Amino acid sequence: MAITDIPIFSMLRTRMHWNQERQRVLAENVANADTPNFRPRDLVPVDVKQPQPANLTLARTDAHHLAGLPGGTAFPSRRGGYEIRPAGNAVNLEDEMMKVAANQMDYQAATTLYGKSVGLLKTAIGRR
């Protein structure tokens, strides 16, 4: 049996990928904090027990639009109801930084659990 077939590792790996993608989305929100008419996005919380959707990619509706990063995202995003400044921007830096900190703690918890689980497997097979 491969390590990838063990459900706990699959769930932790999915959670870590979701945290990585959420970090990218939150970083975009912070980077565009002064961009007029920008609306912050966030990812829909992932259910690690369900299969993940296929990769999503951004549609280019104009030849002048920049192409998105290759591969797109495997997790659906959502836009929230945020208060909007006079310039039309809705990014609240305090909220975004709190989300970044919470996301970092979640990622660290998942990596710690992953490492501990690998340690348990090593102990079980006598390779510690």
N, C-alpha and C positions, 0 to 999 in steps of 0.2 A: 504494500500500500504506500503510495506516494504521500508526502507531507501535504500536498495540495488537495488531497482527497479528504482530509480531516476537517470536519465542519467548522471547528473553532478557528482554525487558521484561515479558512475561506472568509468567514465573517469578519475577522480582524483585518484581513487584507482589504476587503471591501470598505470597511470603515476608514482605514488609513487613506485609501484612494479618495474617498469622499472628503476627508479632512484636507487633503492636498488640493483638491479642486476648489473647495470652499475658500482656502487661503488665497488662491489665485483670484477668485471673484471678489473677495474682500479687499485685496490689494488694488484691484482695478477701481473699486469704489473710492478708496482713499486717494489714489492717484488722480482721479477726476473730481476731487472735492471742489475745485474752482471752475470747472467746465460748465458753462451756461446750459440750462435745460437738461442736465444729466440726472438720471434717476438711478439710485443704488439698487443693486440686485443681491439676492441671497439664494442659496440652494435649498431645495425642499429636503427636509430630513430624510436620510436613507433608512430603509428597512433592510437590514443585512440578511434577513431570512428569505427575501424575495429575489428572484433573478433581476439583474439590472437591465435597463433599456439599452438599445443600440446607441452608438455614438450620435450626438446631435451636432450639426454644424450650422454656422451662421449663413444666411442667404445674402448674396451681394445683389442688391437691387439697382445699383448704379455702377458704372465702370470706374467712377472716381473713388468708390469705397475701398478701403484697405481689406485685404483678405485676412480672415481670422487665423489663429494658430492652427497648425495641422492637427487633425485628429478630433477636434471639437471636444465636447464634454460628454461624459456618460451619465451625468446626473441632471435632472431637470432643474431649472432655476425659477425664481419667482420674484416679483416686484412687490414691495410693500407700500403701505400708505404712510408716507413720510411728510413732514412739514416742508414746505417749499419756500426758499428764500426769494427775494425780489428778482434775482437774476435767473430764476427758474431752476436752480440746483437744489436737490433734496438730500444731499449727503450731510449727515450729522457725524462729525469726526469722533465725538465721544462714544456714540453707539457703535461705530465701526471698530474702534480700538477695543471696546469691550468684547465684541464678537471675535476679533482676532485673538485676544487673550484666552477666551473660552475655547476657541478652536485649537489653540496650541496645547492647552491642558488636556483636551480630549485626545489629541494625537499622541501626546506623551503617554497617556494612560493606555492607549491601544498598543503602542510599541512596547511598553513595559509588560503588558499581558502576553504579547507575542513572544517576547524573550523568556518570560517565566515558563510559558508552555513548552518552548523548545528545550529549556532546561529540564523540565519534568520528563520529556521524552528521552533525553539523553540519560537521565538517571534510570529510567525504566529499562533501557537497553544496556546499561552498564558502561557507558562511555564518559562518565563524568570524571 
